[in-house]
Structures are given as C-alpha cells and as structure tokens.
C-alpha cells in the first residue's frame, strides 16, 4: 500500500518537474524571440509583435511563479502529514505493548483495560 502511494507521488512529482521545465523552456524561447525582435526594427507591426511576446512572457513567468508556490505549499503539507503520521505510528507502538499476549488473554475487557492504562 505504501509503495503504491510513493510510486504515485513520484509520478506526480515527475509531472510537476516536466511542467516546470516546459514553462522554463517557453520563457527562454519568448526571451529569445523578444531579443530577435528588438534587432529587426521599430515599425508598427514589429512593435505589436514585440508587445504580444512581452505580454506572453509575463504570463508564463507568473504561471511559473504560481507553480513554484503551489509546489512549496504541497511540500509543506506533505511534511506536516508525514510528521502527523510518524507521531501516530509512535503512539500505536506505545499502545500496542498493552495488547500483547503476555498482558492479556485478548478479551474485550483486557483491551479496554489496556486502553484505560494508556489514556
């Protein structure tokens, strides 16, 4: 079960990396196009294309920034969940000793007594 979740998480992270790399590539291509357009001249048509490229570049940079913020938020959430999971595992280990065969015969009464001792 845990392996499946980890595998799914790895695939999700790979998708995020691919998306980020694609955005970075688009940004670099737009910067290159803007640089070329600067050297082509300053007629009206060139200026319109330049403005369109700059606007698209700004949108892509904002999209990349949003993606980075989302990634950071997910990392923080994952760490918090992992901390909670580790804490729950520790508690389960601490409580499980009261349910071992040497402390009880497995009856509901012994289970409740074991829970009461823990609490």
Wavefront OBJ file of the C-alpha trace (Angstrom):
o trace
v 0.000 0.000 0.000
v 2.743 2.470 0.979
v 4.787 1.536 -2.088
v 1.830 2.358 -4.338
v 1.395 5.742 -2.684
v 5.103 6.507 -3.000
v 5.085 5.440 -6.642
v 2.082 7.682 -7.307
v 3.810 10.568 -5.539
v 6.951 10.060 -7.635
v 4.889 10.134 -10.819
v 3.119 13.319 -9.676
v 6.444 14.978 -8.875
v 7.838 13.960 -12.259
v 4.805 15.540 -13.934
v 5.376 18.742 -11.970
v 9.043 18.776 -12.990
v 8.091 18.236 -16.629
v 5.537 21.043 -16.432
v 8.057 23.379 -14.843
v 10.731 22.550 -17.406
v 8.247 23.142 -20.235
v 7.374 26.544 -18.775
v 11.040 27.447 -18.371
v 11.675 26.434 -21.986
v 8.749 28.556 -23.199
v 10.059 31.509 -21.207
v 13.532 31.149 -22.716
v 12.050 30.873 -26.210
v 9.990 34.005 -25.653
v 13.029 35.875 -24.351
v 14.951 34.804 -27.450
v 12.111 35.905 -29.719
v 11.935 39.260 -27.928
v 15.689 39.709 -28.342
v 15.471 38.967 -32.076
v 12.515 41.330 -32.465
v 14.481 44.159 -30.860
v 17.031 43.948 -33.662
v 14.505 43.746 -36.503
v 13.456 47.358 -36.481
v 10.800 49.546 -34.950
v 7.899 49.540 -37.402
v 4.321 49.249 -36.113
v 3.931 45.563 -36.927
v 7.192 44.641 -35.209
v 6.224 46.689 -32.157
v 2.848 44.908 -31.951
v 4.547 41.511 -32.132
v 7.070 42.645 -29.525
v 4.301 43.729 -27.175
v 2.491 40.408 -27.664
v 5.688 38.466 -26.934
v 6.417 40.524 -23.817
v 2.858 40.033 -22.568
v 3.029 36.274 -23.141
v 6.418 36.209 -21.428
v 4.993 37.942 -18.360
v 2.087 35.484 -18.263
v 4.427 32.493 -18.458
v 6.668 33.890 -15.713
v 3.614 34.422 -13.493
v 2.464 30.881 -14.256
v 5.898 29.558 -13.300
v 5.847 31.552 -10.062
v 2.368 30.198 -9.243
v 3.573 26.667 -9.928
v 6.562 27.176 -7.617
v 4.290 28.496 -4.859
v 1.967 25.519 -5.284
v 4.911 23.145 -5.123
v 6.153 24.767 -1.920
v 2.681 24.593 -0.381
v 2.432 20.910 -1.259
v 5.856 20.215 0.216
v 4.876 21.912 3.472
v 1.593 19.986 3.569
v 3.376 16.709 2.858
v 5.883 17.321 5.645
v 3.078 18.117 8.067
v 1.218 14.938 7.100
v 4.394 12.875 7.435
v 5.042 14.351 10.890
v 1.484 13.513 11.941
v 1.844 10.003 10.535
v 5.111 9.446 12.402
v 3.541 10.686 15.629
v 0.579 8.344 15.135
v 2.954 5.430 14.492
v 4.840 6.183 17.697
v 1.576 6.239 19.646
v 0.480 2.988 18.045
v 3.772 1.359 19.030
v 3.402 2.664 22.585
v -0.166 1.398 22.836
v 0.469 -1.939 21.130
v 2.534 -3.203 24.048
v -0.662 -3.275 26.154
v -2.314 -5.615 23.682
v 0.426 -8.196 23.538
v -0.474 -11.733 24.650
v 1.646 -11.547 27.791
v -0.564 -8.738 29.197
v -3.971 -10.039 28.262
v -5.928 -13.019 27.065
v -7.355 -10.995 24.135
v -10.746 -10.347 25.688
v -12.623 -7.090 25.207
v -12.256 -6.401 28.936
v -8.459 -6.643 28.741
v -8.465 -4.460 25.635
v -10.482 -1.775 27.431
v -8.221 -2.011 30.465
v -5.216 -1.610 28.181
v -6.762 1.468 26.613
v -7.576 2.925 30.019
v -3.976 2.446 31.168
v -2.694 4.279 28.089
v -5.090 7.184 28.495
l 1 2 3 4 5 6 7 8 9 10 11 12 13 14 15 16 17 18 19 20 21 22 23 24 25 26 27 28 29 30 31 32 33 34 35 36 37 38 39 40 41 42 43 44 45 46 47 48 49 50 51 52 53 54 55 56 57 58 59 60 61 62 63 64 65 66 67 68 69 70 71 72 73 74 75 76 77 78 79 80 81 82 83 84 85 86 87 88 89 90 91 92 93 94 95 96 97 98 99 100 101 102 103 104 105 106 107 108 109 110 111 112 113 114 115 116 117 118 119
